[in-house]
Amino acid sequence: MLDRVDFEPLFFAPFVSSVMRVENDWIDHNGHLNMAYYNVLFDRAVDEAFELLGCGVEYVKSRRHSCFTAEVHVRYLRELYAGDPVRVTFQLLAYDAKRVHYFEQLFHATEGWVSATSENLSLHVDMDAKKAAPFPREIASCLSRMKSAHASLPRPEAVGRQILMPGQA
């Protein structure tokens, strides 16, 4: 019998989610994935990344702290259809005592093309006080290690983009 061993998580660059599938109920009247469900797929990947960082479901239950999305910028690049397999990459761009800035790309899992991107800013929140709070030391340490692993990745060209019409300044 093996003893339970606590170990430090490995932070690959970028983090890659498990394979997910576009569900039939998510298809809109245009015959493709409804825009709202791109966010569901991105959010499920964030849940996996946050579990790795130590601030997943058990952390929320035991510590009464969580991460709340404060801002999102999604770009829809290519349509997805019912049954399509997808994966999401998660790249940690920056963090501070209370915030995490990250970039995600939604890929077709077998064909390899990018369907959408999502740039996000999340706040670490004390659930009882309902306000931003500093990350505990162990989460900050994991964020530091993930940031170091992701430091060699190029900055995505879409980071910090504004929504502008052609010719608009």
C-alpha positions as CSV (number, residue, x, y, z in Angstrom):
1,M,0.0,0.0,0.0
2,L,1.3,3.4,-0.9
3,D,1.5,6.2,1.7
4,R,-0.2,9.5,0.9
5,V,2.5,11.9,-0.2
6,D,2.0,15.6,-0.4
7,F,3.8,17.2,-3.3
8,E,4.2,20.5,-5.0
9,P,2.2,20.8,-8.3
10,L,4.0,21.0,-11.6
11,F,3.3,24.2,-13.6
12,F,3.5,23.6,-17.3
13,A,3.7,26.5,-19.7
14,P,1.0,27.1,-20.5
15,F,-1.5,25.1,-18.4
16,V,-3.6,22.9,-20.6
17,S,-7.1,21.9,-19.5
18,S,-8.7,18.5,-19.9
19,V,-10.6,17.8,-23.1
20,M,-14.2,19.1,-23.0
21,R,-17.0,18.7,-25.5
22,V,-19.4,21.3,-26.9
23,E,-22.8,20.1,-25.6
24,N,-25.9,19.9,-27.9
25,D,-27.9,22.2,-25.7
26,W,-25.3,25.0,-26.2
27,I,-26.0,25.3,-29.9
28,D,-28.0,28.5,-30.8
29,H,-30.4,29.3,-33.7
30,N,-27.4,30.0,-35.9
31,G,-26.3,26.4,-35.7
32,H,-23.1,27.0,-33.8
33,L,-21.9,27.4,-30.2
34,N,-23.8,30.2,-28.5
35,M,-21.5,33.0,-27.3
36,A,-22.4,32.5,-23.6
37,Y,-21.0,28.9,-23.6
38,Y,-17.6,29.9,-24.7
39,N,-17.4,31.5,-21.3
40,V,-18.5,28.2,-19.7
41,L,-15.7,26.4,-21.4
42,F,-13.2,29.1,-20.4
43,D,-14.5,29.1,-16.8
44,R,-14.2,25.3,-16.5
45,A,-10.6,25.6,-17.5
46,V,-10.0,28.3,-14.9
47,D,-11.5,26.0,-12.3
48,E,-8.9,23.4,-13.2
49,A,-6.0,25.9,-13.1
50,F,-7.2,27.3,-9.8
51,E,-7.4,23.8,-8.4
52,L,-3.7,23.4,-9.3
53,L,-2.9,26.7,-7.7
54,G,-4.6,25.5,-4.5
55,C,-7.6,27.9,-4.6
56,G,-10.2,25.5,-5.9
57,V,-13.5,24.2,-4.5
58,E,-12.1,22.8,-1.2
59,Y,-10.2,26.1,-0.6
60,V,-13.5,28.0,-1.0
61,K,-15.2,25.7,1.4
62,S,-12.5,25.6,4.1
63,R,-11.1,29.1,3.9
64,R,-14.2,31.1,2.8
65,H,-12.2,32.9,0.1
66,S,-12.5,32.6,-3.6
67,C,-11.6,34.3,-6.9
68,F,-14.2,36.5,-8.6
69,T,-14.0,37.6,-12.2
70,A,-13.7,41.4,-12.4
71,E,-13.2,41.9,-16.1
72,V,-13.2,39.8,-19.3
73,H,-12.5,40.4,-23.0
74,V,-13.5,37.5,-25.2
75,R,-12.7,37.3,-28.9
76,Y,-14.7,34.9,-31.1
77,L,-12.5,33.7,-33.9
78,R,-13.9,30.5,-35.3
79,E,-17.2,28.6,-34.9
80,L,-17.6,25.5,-32.8
81,Y,-20.3,22.9,-33.3
82,A,-22.1,20.3,-31.2
83,G,-19.7,17.5,-30.2
84,D,-16.5,19.3,-31.0
85,P,-13.7,18.4,-28.6
86,V,-11.9,21.4,-27.1
87,R,-9.0,22.3,-24.8
88,V,-8.2,25.6,-23.1
89,T,-4.8,26.9,-22.4
90,F,-4.3,29.2,-19.4
91,Q,-1.3,31.6,-19.3
92,L,-0.7,33.6,-16.1
93,L,0.4,37.1,-17.2
94,A,0.6,38.9,-13.8
95,Y,-0.6,38.8,-10.2
96,D,-0.3,40.9,-7.1
97,A,-1.5,40.5,-3.5
98,K,-5.2,40.4,-4.5
99,R,-5.5,40.1,-8.3
100,V,-4.7,37.6,-11.1
101,H,-4.4,38.6,-14.8
102,Y,-4.5,35.7,-17.2
103,F,-5.1,34.9,-20.9
104,E,-6.8,31.8,-22.2
105,Q,-7.1,30.3,-25.7
106,L,-9.8,27.8,-26.7
107,F,-8.5,25.3,-29.2
108,H,-10.3,22.6,-31.2
109,A,-8.7,19.6,-29.5
110,T,-8.1,17.4,-32.5
111,E,-7.6,20.0,-35.3
112,G,-5.6,22.4,-33.3
113,W,-7.0,25.8,-34.4
114,V,-8.0,28.6,-32.0
115,S,-11.7,29.2,-31.7
116,A,-11.6,32.0,-29.1
117,T,-9.5,33.9,-26.6
118,S,-10.3,35.4,-23.2
119,E,-8.3,37.9,-21.3
120,N,-9.3,38.1,-17.6
121,L,-8.7,39.9,-14.4
122,S,-9.9,38.1,-11.2
123,L,-10.0,39.3,-7.6
124,H,-9.2,37.2,-4.5
125,V,-12.3,37.8,-2.3
126,D,-13.1,37.2,1.4
127,M,-16.5,35.5,1.0
128,D,-17.7,36.7,4.4
129,A,-16.5,40.3,4.1
130,K,-17.4,40.4,0.4
131,K,-14.3,42.4,-0.5
132,A,-10.9,41.8,-2.0
133,A,-8.4,40.2,0.3
134,P,-4.7,39.2,0.0
135,F,-3.8,35.7,-1.1
136,P,-2.5,33.5,1.7
137,R,1.2,32.7,1.5
138,E,0.8,29.2,0.0
139,I,-1.4,30.5,-2.9
140,A,1.0,33.4,-3.5
141,S,3.9,30.9,-3.6
142,C,2.1,28.8,-6.2
143,L,1.2,31.9,-8.2
144,S,4.9,32.8,-8.2
145,R,6.0,29.4,-9.4
146,M,3.3,29.4,-12.1
147,K,4.4,32.9,-13.2
148,S,8.0,31.7,-13.4
149,A,7.0,28.7,-15.5
150,H,5.0,31.0,-17.8
151,A,7.7,33.7,-18.0
152,S,9.2,32.1,-21.1
153,L,5.9,32.2,-23.1
154,P,5.5,35.1,-25.5
155,R,2.9,37.7,-24.5
156,P,-0.2,37.0,-26.6
157,E,-0.8,39.7,-29.2
158,A,-4.4,40.1,-28.1
159,V,-3.6,41.1,-24.5
160,G,-4.8,44.6,-23.7
161,R,-6.6,45.1,-27.0
162,Q,-9.5,47.6,-27.2
163,I,-12.7,47.2,-29.0
164,L,-12.5,49.8,-31.8
165,M,-14.1,50.3,-35.2
166,P,-11.7,50.6,-38.2
167,G,-10.5,54.2,-38.3
168,Q,-11.6,54.9,-34.7
169,A,-8.9,56.3,-32.4
